[in-house]
């Protein structure tokens, strides 16, 4: 696998003392008549670095020796310019009504199909169309080229279960009952797929569900990942079906989910519109790419985010004490494991992912990772991996596995789009690509989400609907995941409850945003003491972000995103920003009342 200027880690041998039964025949339905097209994605050579990143890169090069130039570049975030006196921001728009969205009922034949493609923890900077240059995602980007990319798309809560609940219900967590990952999911409450089914749609969810009770009658058909706390596994995953069937399927999770989704599309009734939610585990931890993408970045040293070595000055003390730093990741989560010819205890939970692999999968894994891990040992034993040098190395291992998982997503987005093309469905299908939240891919030194900082808060949202969405549009209006449900309800001509809190995106699809469209979004996070984080609440406008840390000790942050896009300087106590802080606190209180 990849020959880095820094590489290697500790491993032992694979003795397969146990192997679970795998259904070798259920992965592919031979009726799928087109080939999976996969290609190796490479990065583009770095063109520009921020001043911070230049200094860090120089320091790293000096410490590590000459870095390998990536085949294609990746730009890092730009450092913030000096702060200026804040101008007054335009007044907030009228509070949105809490009543049910108006709908136009259409004959079933004229209503669009809906293909909702969803990933987990997909950072905007690892999607080509969002412009970082770090990697290429040609199939996801095709949705932007032939449709629209939303540039201000945000989650209501940046963790898996609450985000999924917000999408299904169109409501914030305090209304749907899911504020944290441990909260019980009440499937009897209103969810938009059930309403679409009642309106004549065929509905299916395939892949990652990750709510704390099964989908029940919310879909006509569902087959969801099981194991790993509802996350599922990358290799040879288990699935549970609506009919109670439990089955382990050989292969790679992202590919298998697409196989199952395509099979369902083939078997559906062609005389009725469909809703298909195809939901991947990737690129969630523990990140193991498929063999075809394990060595995509062998010869690259990828640029680091400008804030990778953040010292957390000028911000809340909570930032310095959270448990999500890349440098704290254990070796096995970076695929630093025993070598192929060394012993390994497969009863050790760290190596569960290897124990479930077939012999051929294990062999492919070692071919890719053993060269890196030998190099890692050499560098470690020579004392070359200390301080910032080790942090830089840990980042390289993390980001390359992350991008390998993203490449597999892109492959399978391509397969889904090809199916629509081949079967004449493209023109009558709304395709959406999104993720349950964003993710820190090294920003602030982190590899997680949960915070209200931009990389965690921002969700990808790309939509293609031929004839309805103008190709190549870049939408600046602020949207949230509570808007998905009312959008799908209006598309289907279906009814929703009066207390839905989101708004239909159809006017934005048409390029005609309402005059009273939101100018601020509300955020709330409360997942106990996970990752040593406080309870977080806040609001974001086009220019400013106010964050209120409620418990255990109150604290505030205010960022001017125009002068400080990296969110490094809390100006909440700055005298020049007191009128902004006062206005943002009033906005927070207004949105609390609106969404209570």
BELHU-V474694 format. One record per backbone hydrogen bond with DSSP energy under -1.0 kcal/mol. CO is the residue of the C=O (numbers start at 1). NH is the residue of the N-H. Records with the same first field share a line. If there is no record, write none. Layout:
BEGIN
CO: NH  NH
END
This chain:
BEGIN
2: 4
15: 17
23: 250
29: 32
44: 73
48: 76
50: 54
51: 55
52: 56
53: 57
54: 58
55: 59
56: 60
57: 61
58: 62
59: 63
60: 64
61: 65
68: 301
72: 44  45
73: 44
107: 110
113: 430
114: 276
115: 432
116: 278
117: 434
118: 280
119: 436
123: 126
124: 127
127: 130
128: 131
132: 75
137: 141
138: 142
140: 143
141: 145
142: 146
144: 472
147: 473
148: 463
149: 475
152: 479
153: 459
154: 481
156: 524
157: 159
158: 450
159: 163
160: 164
161: 165
162: 166
163: 167
164: 168
165: 169
166: 170
168: 192
170: 501  502
172: 175  176
173: 177
180: 183
185: 187
186: 189
191: 195
192: 196
193: 197
194: 198
195: 199
196: 201
197: 200
202: 275
203: 221
204: 277
205: 223
206: 279
207: 225
215: 218
221: 205
222: 242
223: 207
224: 240
227: 232
228: 231
234: 253
237: 249
238: 226
239: 247
240: 224
241: 244
245: 241
247: 239
248: 23
251: 236
252: 256
253: 257
254: 258
255: 259
256: 260
257: 261
258: 262
259: 263
260: 264
261: 265
262: 266
263: 267
264: 268
269: 272
273: 202
274: 114
275: 204
276: 116
277: 206
278: 118
279: 208
281: 284
282: 120
290: 293
291: 294
295: 298
297: 300
305: 308
307: 310
314: 570
316: 319
318: 321
324: 447
325: 328
326: 329
331: 334  336
332: 335
339: 342
345: 348
348: 351
349: 352
351: 355
352: 356
354: 357
358: 362
359: 363
360: 364
361: 365
362: 366
363: 367
364: 368
365: 369
366: 370
369: 373
370: 374
371: 375
372: 376
373: 9  377
374: 378
375: 379
376: 380
377: 381
378: 382
379: 384
380: 383
386: 389
387: 391
388: 392
389: 393
390: 394
391: 395
392: 396
393: 397
394: 398
395: 399
396: 400
397: 401
398: 402
399: 403
400: 404
401: 405
402: 406
403: 407
404: 408
405: 409
406: 410
407: 411
408: 412
409: 413
410: 414
411: 415
412: 416
413: 417
414: 418
415: 419
416: 420
417: 421
418: 422
419: 423
420: 425  426
421: 424
426: 429
428: 113
430: 115
431: 464
432: 117
433: 462
434: 119
442: 445
443: 446
445: 326
446: 442
448: 440
449: 451
453: 456  457
454: 458
455: 439
456: 438
457: 155
461: 150
462: 433
463: 148
464: 431
465: 468  469
470: 473
473: 149
475: 151
479: 154
480: 483
483: 487
484: 488
485: 489
486: 490
487: 491
488: 492
489: 494
497: 500
505: 509
506: 510
507: 512
508: 511
514: 517
521: 540
523: 538
525: 536
527: 530
529: 532
530: 533
531: 323
535: 550
536: 525
537: 548
538: 523
539: 546
540: 521
543: 561
544: 541
545: 559
546: 539
547: 557
548: 537
549: 555
551: 535
555: 549
557: 547
558: 571
559: 545
560: 564
564: 567
571: 574
574: 577
575: 578
577: 581
578: 582
579: 583
580: 584
581: 585
582: 586
583: 587
584: 588
585: 589
586: 590
587: 591
588: 592
589: 593
590: 594
591: 595
END
